Amino acid sequence: MHLDLNIGFLASAAASLLFMLLHLAFSSRGRDAATARIFKVVLLLGFLEVAAEVVALIAFADPAAVALPLLYLVVTFLALMRCLLPFALALYTLYLCADYMRLAAPVVAALCLPFAFALFATVANPWFHLLFSFEGQSHLLQMGSIGLFEGGYTAFYCLLSVACALRYRLVLRRRTLVAVLEFAVLILGSCLGEWLVPQLMLTGLAIALGGLVLLLSAGSPFSATDPLTGAYDAALFRSDAERILKADRPFEVVFARLQFPQQLAGLIGSSLTEEGLVLCANAFFRASGGRRVYRLAPSLFACIVLSRRERLRTTEQLEQFFAASHQLSGATVSLGGAVGFVAPQGPLASADELQNLVEFAAEALETWGRGEQLAPAPSPEEVETAFRRQNLVRRCLGEALEHDYFAVYLQPLWSVAEGKFASAEALSRLIHPEEGFISPAEFIPLAEEAGSIGEIGRLQFRRICAFAAAHRSRLEELGIRSIKVNVSAVEIMDPDYPAFVAATMAEAGIGADFFEFEITETAATSLDERMDSFLRAVAAGGSKLCMDDFGSGFANLSMICSLPFDVVKLDSSLLRGVVSDHRVAALYRDVLSTMANLGMETVCEGVETAEEVQLVTQWRADLIQGFYFARPMPFEDVLEGSWRERR
């Protein structure tokens, strides 16, 4: 009966361990982590232990018929595997917690002493018979003088694994903690079962079950990976980062980003771009020195390092990779990449915030790489400062939406033909009770990203209409016959927005011709049918339409002619150098002339000097907007009117 049970146990264990080993041997997942390699060693030792049990089972079916040296060899090999396995399990557990513990050399030596002694006793057993021996002609197996040491040794390392896992339970993933505990309990249970019923061979089955628990229940080190590159995914990055943050240990995150993947796909094809991503991931695997490599975004890879030395080695190898040319399906390609790191100087609220910091740093470095690079690349400290400022603004934006900390400022526009002010642009401002004035350049992009820009736009438009209705006569005295209102892409995509505008104007008793709606060039060139529908709906209501920031995007004359724009506002970037560079001046003058020939009203934005005013006046611009004439100001300052006297 015991023979049949043992055959069933060993067959099941061997099949399970073999399938796991084959799966991991031919899988590209998890190949970068040292824990993965130790896990494979544990499974391999388990398979060898099962193989030794099978041979021992065959040999002990009739031990008298087997040569004594062969019996010693078989049982010694089995004892050797049982010596290595508990130590490998303890090593695996210790390595899972290695980033959070600090063990002094004497402690490490003390923990290794039982293993060293067990290894010596096992290897020397054929001569000293410390663990076992064979007696008589029947080759009866007898326990040696320290035969019970094997059980105590196994229990020591299994309990060490349990103690380590429980000690660092706050930084280990719960499933990993449970899986390690279950593995240790299975090994201990098998030893107890074999002690109670010596004829049973349970260790191999316990190892197989423990391996399956780690592989399936804990996810092992081989789950949560990207199928294309073999790198770990962002979810595992956040999980690992959370543990390091809890451990309060200094760390840095090295990242590498393959630049312009979409443009690269257009040039060399998507398949070669994927090949380039795999090549980039492989370079990171080699540079990481066994650290886990994560794919945080389609072209962004990262790893967590624990020392400056590690970071320098990793970044140096990655920079060498991107500096070289590479073969992609026979084509020689230079893969542009941005390599950097973040070293958080202050506390982070969560692993999500750390991932956002890494992505922010990668974007900042790539933006710098796209520029003229006249200034040095942003330092990690500068990037972190900007990131924390962005988070502060994001928080203030949320509070502003809840408590309405927004205000509308008006910036008057100068009419060249009339020689006086004739219009004004409404601009949103955020005035936080604690942080004070927050620039639109900071909060507007975040509002667009969060999708709250539409809510802000509606709030501000109601405010503008209420102000205009209450002070219409005073505005006419000041020469402000119309107000320009910016419209975001979110509002353009809202099919109900034109109806909201009409209803709000009607409620305030203001005609549609009092307002002029400004749409940025970027939005005008990217929204296609929705843009066309919105423009025609607003134009049909009687309001003028203005293309804002012309010259900052990709608009062309054909598109301007095809859409019902009445006004074109030239972006302030076109004005740079207009006084000192005759080529810039010629371009600006020709743009104004072309727009005039098309019947468009023109607005020159960003005019700040008398020389610029003189030039755009000569070139017959219709309206001038800029600090030279007036700065944006709150409603009460507009009504007070002293700004008119400055000109």
Secondary structure as the mmCIF struct_conf table of DSSP 4:
data_model
#
loop_
_struct_conf.conf_type_id
_struct_conf.id
_struct_conf.beg_label_comp_id
_struct_conf.beg_label_asym_id
_struct_conf.beg_label_seq_id
_struct_conf.end_label_comp_id
_struct_conf.end_label_asym_id
_struct_conf.end_label_seq_id
HELX_RH_AL_P HELX_RH_AL_P1 HIS A 2 ALA A 25
TURN_TY1_P TURN_TY1_P1 PHE A 26 PHE A 26
TURN_TY1_P TURN_TY1_P2 ARG A 29 ASP A 32
HELX_RH_AL_P HELX_RH_AL_P2 ALA A 34 ALA A 59
TURN_TY1_P TURN_TY1_P3 PHE A 60 ALA A 61
BEND BEND1 ASP A 62 ASP A 62
HELX_RH_3T_P HELX_RH_3T_P1 PRO A 63 ALA A 65
BEND BEND2 VAL A 66 VAL A 66
HELX_RH_AL_P HELX_RH_AL_P3 LEU A 68 LEU A 96
TURN_TY1_P TURN_TY1_P4 CYS A 97 TYR A 100
HELX_RH_AL_P HELX_RH_AL_P4 ALA A 105 PHE A 128
BEND BEND3 LEU A 130 LEU A 131
STRN STRN1 PHE A 132 GLU A 135
TURN_TY1_P TURN_TY1_P5 GLY A 136 HIS A 139
STRN STRN2 LEU A 140 MET A 143
TURN_TY1_P TURN_TY1_P6 SER A 145 LEU A 148
HELX_RH_AL_P HELX_RH_AL_P5 PHE A 149 ARG A 167
TURN_TY1_P TURN_TY1_P7 TYR A 168 VAL A 171
BEND BEND4 LEU A 172 LEU A 172
HELX_RH_AL_P HELX_RH_AL_P6 ARG A 174 LEU A 196
BEND BEND5 VAL A 197 VAL A 197
TURN_TY1_P TURN_TY1_P8 PRO A 198 GLN A 199
HELX_RH_AL_P HELX_RH_AL_P7 THR A 203 LEU A 212
HELX_RH_PI_P HELX_RH_PI_P1 VAL A 213 SER A 217
BEND BEND6 ALA A 218 ALA A 218
HELX_RH_3T_P HELX_RH_3T_P2 SER A 220 PHE A 222
BEND BEND7 SER A 223 ALA A 224
STRN STRN3 THR A 225 THR A 225
TURN_TY1_P TURN_TY1_P9 PRO A 227 THR A 229
STRN STRN4 TYR A 232 ASP A 233
HELX_RH_AL_P HELX_RH_AL_P8 ALA A 234 ALA A 247
TURN_TY1_P TURN_TY1_P10 ASP A 248 ASP A 248
STRN STRN5 GLU A 252 LEU A 258
BEND BEND8 GLN A 259 GLN A 259
HELX_RH_AL_P HELX_RH_AL_P9 PRO A 261 ILE A 268
HELX_RH_AL_P HELX_RH_AL_P10 SER A 270 SER A 288
TURN_TY1_P TURN_TY1_P11 GLY A 289 GLY A 290
STRN STRN6 VAL A 293 ALA A 297
TURN_TY1_P TURN_TY1_P12 PRO A 298 SER A 299
STRN STRN7 LEU A 300 VAL A 305
BEND BEND9 LEU A 306 SER A 307
HELX_RH_AL_P HELX_RH_AL_P11 ARG A 308 ALA A 323
BEND BEND10 ALA A 324 ALA A 324
STRN STRN8 SER A 325 LEU A 328
TURN_TY1_P TURN_TY1_P13 SER A 329 GLY A 330
STRN STRN9 ALA A 331 SER A 334
STRN STRN10 GLY A 337 VAL A 342
BEND BEND11 GLY A 346 GLY A 346
BEND BEND12 ALA A 349 ALA A 349
HELX_RH_AL_P HELX_RH_AL_P12 ALA A 351 ARG A 370
BEND BEND13 GLY A 371 GLY A 371
BEND BEND14 ALA A 375 ALA A 375
HELX_LH_PP_P HELX_LH_PP_P1 PRO A 376 SER A 379
HELX_RH_AL_P HELX_RH_AL_P13 PRO A 380 HIS A 403
TURN_TY1_P TURN_TY1_P14 ASP A 404 ASP A 404
STRN STRN11 PHE A 406 SER A 415
TURN_TY1_P TURN_TY1_P15 VAL A 416 GLY A 419
STRN STRN12 LYS A 420 HIS A 432
TURN_TY1_P TURN_TY1_P16 PRO A 433 GLU A 435
STRN STRN13 GLY A 436 ILE A 438
HELX_RH_AL_P HELX_RH_AL_P14 PRO A 440 ALA A 450
TURN_TY1_P TURN_TY1_P17 GLY A 451 GLY A 451
HELX_RH_AL_P HELX_RH_AL_P15 ILE A 453 ALA A 470
TURN_TY1_P TURN_TY1_P18 HIS A 471 HIS A 471
HELX_RH_AL_P HELX_RH_AL_P16 ARG A 472 GLU A 477
TURN_TY1_P TURN_TY1_P19 LEU A 478 GLY A 479
STRN STRN14 ILE A 483 VAL A 487
HELX_RH_AL_P HELX_RH_AL_P17 ALA A 489 ILE A 492
TURN_TY1_P TURN_TY1_P20 MET A 493 MET A 493
TURN_TY1_P TURN_TY1_P21 PRO A 495 ASP A 496
HELX_RH_AL_P HELX_RH_AL_P18 TYR A 497 ALA A 508
TURN_TY1_P TURN_TY1_P22 GLY A 509 GLY A 509
HELX_RH_3T_P HELX_RH_3T_P3 ALA A 512 PHE A 514
STRN STRN15 PHE A 515 THR A 520
HELX_RH_AL_P HELX_RH_AL_P19 GLU A 521 ALA A 524
TURN_TY1_P TURN_TY1_P23 THR A 525 SER A 526
HELX_RH_AL_P HELX_RH_AL_P20 ASP A 528 GLY A 541
TURN_TY1_P TURN_TY1_P24 GLY A 542 GLY A 542
STRN STRN16 LYS A 544 PHE A 550
TURN_TY1_P TURN_TY1_P25 GLY A 551 GLY A 551
BEND BEND15 SER A 552 GLY A 553
HELX_RH_AL_P HELX_RH_AL_P21 LEU A 557 SER A 562
TURN_TY1_P TURN_TY1_P26 LEU A 563 PRO A 564
STRN STRN17 VAL A 567 LEU A 570
HELX_LH_PP_P HELX_LH_PP_P2 ASP A 571 ASP A 571
HELX_RH_3T_P HELX_RH_3T_P4 SER A 572 LEU A 575
TURN_TY1_P TURN_TY1_P27 ARG A 576 SER A 580
HELX_RH_AL_P HELX_RH_AL_P22 HIS A 582 ASN A 597
TURN_TY1_P TURN_TY1_P28 LEU A 598 GLY A 599
STRN STRN18 GLU A 601 GLU A 605
BEND BEND16 THR A 609 THR A 609
HELX_RH_AL_P HELX_RH_AL_P23 ALA A 610 GLN A 618
TURN_TY1_P TURN_TY1_P29 TRP A 619 ARG A 620
BEND BEND17 ASP A 622 ASP A 622
STRN STRN19 LEU A 623 GLN A 625
BEND BEND18 GLY A 626 GLY A 626
TURN_TY1_P TURN_TY1_P30 PHE A 627 PHE A 629
STRN STRN20 MET A 633 PRO A 634
HELX_RH_AL_P HELX_RH_AL_P24 PHE A 635 GLU A 640
HELX_RH_3T_P HELX_RH_3T_P5 SER A 642 ARG A 646
#
